[in-house]
Amino acid sequence: MRIDPVAVVFEFLSAREDLGDYVTGDLVGREPDETTIYLEHAGGYRAIRARMDRADITYQVYAVNRSVAAELAYTVREALLEELPGRTVGKALVLDAAEGISPRYVPDSTSREHTYQGEVTLFITDS
């Protein structure tokens, strides 16, 4: 399979009215006061040869207010765990999702912005 799991999550979250404006795959050009949901591929492996990948995706939510960062992080978590499984996104079918790490508070060491980070594991195959 040649499916980029970050692209799958990006497309899924970007389509949501409540999250779409904040989602990014990189932090290039981002200003410290911008609310941002940053997605990153954290690992994974081929679960079934040529059939299914397991992808670990980390999400980081940056916001000026801690409560906003927390609310968005838990919204992302819910969307990925409750809504994404069973959906076709682009060329991927998301078979299931599991939580790797629930959102936790980790202030950004450089900007000191409020940041919540979490991780989900996706099981994806070609649609």
Secondary structure by P-SEA (a helix, b strand, c coil): ccccaaaaaaaaaaaccccccccccccccccccccccccccccccccccccbbbbbbbbbbbcccaaaaaaaaaaaaaaaacccccccccccccccccccccbbbbcccccccbbbbbbbbbbbccc
